[in-house]
Amino acid sequence: MRVWITGAKGLLGSALQQALLARGVEFVGTSKSDADVTDLSSLAQFYRKMGPFTHLIHCAAYTQVDLAESQPELARQVNALAPALIGSLAAEMGFRVVHISTDYVFDGLSSHPYLESDRIAPQTVYGQTKAEGETHLLAALPDACIIRTSWLFGMGPKHFVSTMIRLMLEKEEVAVVSDQRGRPTYAPDLAEAVVQALDWSGIYHVASSGKTSWHAFAEVIGAEALALNLPVRCRYIKPVLSLDYGAPAPRPLYSVLDTTKADEKLGKPLRHWKDGLKEYLLKTYA
Ligand SMILES: NC(=O)c1ccc[n+]([C@@H]2O[C@H](COP(=O)([O-])OP(=O)(O)OC[C@H]3O[C@@H](n4cnc5c(N)ncnc54)[C@H](OP(=O)(O)O)[C@@H]3O)[C@@H](O)[C@H]2O)c1
């Protein structure tokens, strides 16, 4: 087995490198400067130079949800075109692909956790381009595996938990959206599942156990930070409604993923996000 990880320096890509390293699996991780996923000749050239690979885990993506609203073409190149190119290269060279997608492909109006078979209806440029990427990949490579996940946090500077900790150390009051519900997912736990899914085909939802709102998530982060004796200044986490928060891209109000299909294949659900959070905070701040 020899694995190629795109977006290897990103939040999930970094966790995947650790997971593969721990299992002794040979892998090569790339960034845009090694292989631009929007450029077929760049991908093919890299494969010729560094291949062959048996699997590619496609983590590279345009992930700036708000900015995507004003950069739809760039978001489309990275999120929609690249999976098509990767699918066609994989079909030609004969390697398997695990592609990472998102809860944002759904409209957020459901009252039950989203199943893989539920209708997709993205409400943002990011969600739309990620949905197009899923379709293009499956058209080029029908036996690809697509893993949709949500609300990632883990080692690295740019995610909800690290942002909350920074704000809670700086400010006495932090406002957090209270009317969006989803499943926070600890990247190292997702990475373990992705490694087990290397030979799967089809669409799967994978997320840490438990669901919450961003506001309730922030309250747990605050309590854990205090338990670790971090110098928290924040005394009040103010609940705000999405409409009042006014982000450029509307977030799904409800994006809880039903993970039963993947949980059964994995043999058990991923551990609770609160356990992942505790591990993350201990490793990062203790
Ligand atoms: N973060 C979340 O909450 C979340 C939730 C659900 C799903 N997802 C999905 O999970 C996957 C991984 O997300 P993440 O949070 O780990 O993303 P991330 O931290 O933003 O990393 C994405 C990586 O993609 C690379 N990239 C961007 N454009 C590229 C290009 N043209 N060619 C090659 N590489 C390029 C970037 O690397 P460079 O430094 O080389 O530019 C970046 O490191 C994505 O598919 C995302 O849509 C994320």
The ligand as an ORCA input file, in Angstrom:
! r2SCAN-3c Opt
* xyz 0 1
  N     -12.767     22.098      8.401
  C     -14.014     21.669      8.540
  O     -14.724     22.030      9.499
  C     -14.587     20.724      7.528
  C     -15.902     20.258      7.724
  C     -16.434     19.367      6.800
  C     -15.693     18.958      5.715
  N     -14.437     19.433      5.536
  C     -13.683     18.971      4.368
  O     -12.561     18.254      4.844
  C     -11.477     18.387      3.921
  C     -10.235     18.842      4.669
  O     -10.544     20.088      5.271
  P      -9.474     20.862      6.167
  O     -10.238     21.644      7.176
  O      -8.408     19.935      6.564
  O      -8.922     21.895      5.090
  P      -7.726     22.947      5.228
  O      -7.113     22.893      6.574
  O      -8.253     24.240      4.717
  O      -6.681     22.341      4.200
  C      -6.970     22.312      2.832
  C      -5.663     22.255      2.111
  O      -5.953     22.266      0.708
  C      -4.791     22.743      0.078
  N      -5.105     23.310     -1.237
  C      -5.903     24.343     -1.530
  N      -5.891     24.572     -2.857
  C      -5.080     23.652     -3.406
  C      -4.652     23.378     -4.738
  N      -5.088     24.092     -5.778
  N      -3.811     22.347     -4.943
  C      -3.357     21.605     -3.907
  N      -3.698     21.814     -2.622
  C      -4.557     22.843     -2.382
  C      -4.226     23.795      0.999
  O      -2.838     23.620      0.971
  P      -1.794     24.696      0.413
  O      -1.076     25.159      1.611
  O      -0.941     23.922     -0.483
  O      -2.571     25.772     -0.305
  C      -4.760     23.421      2.380
  O      -3.711     23.010      3.257
  C     -11.960     19.350      2.848
  O     -12.424     18.624      1.753
  C     -13.122     20.069      3.505
  O     -14.051     20.506      2.536
  C     -13.855     20.307      6.422
*
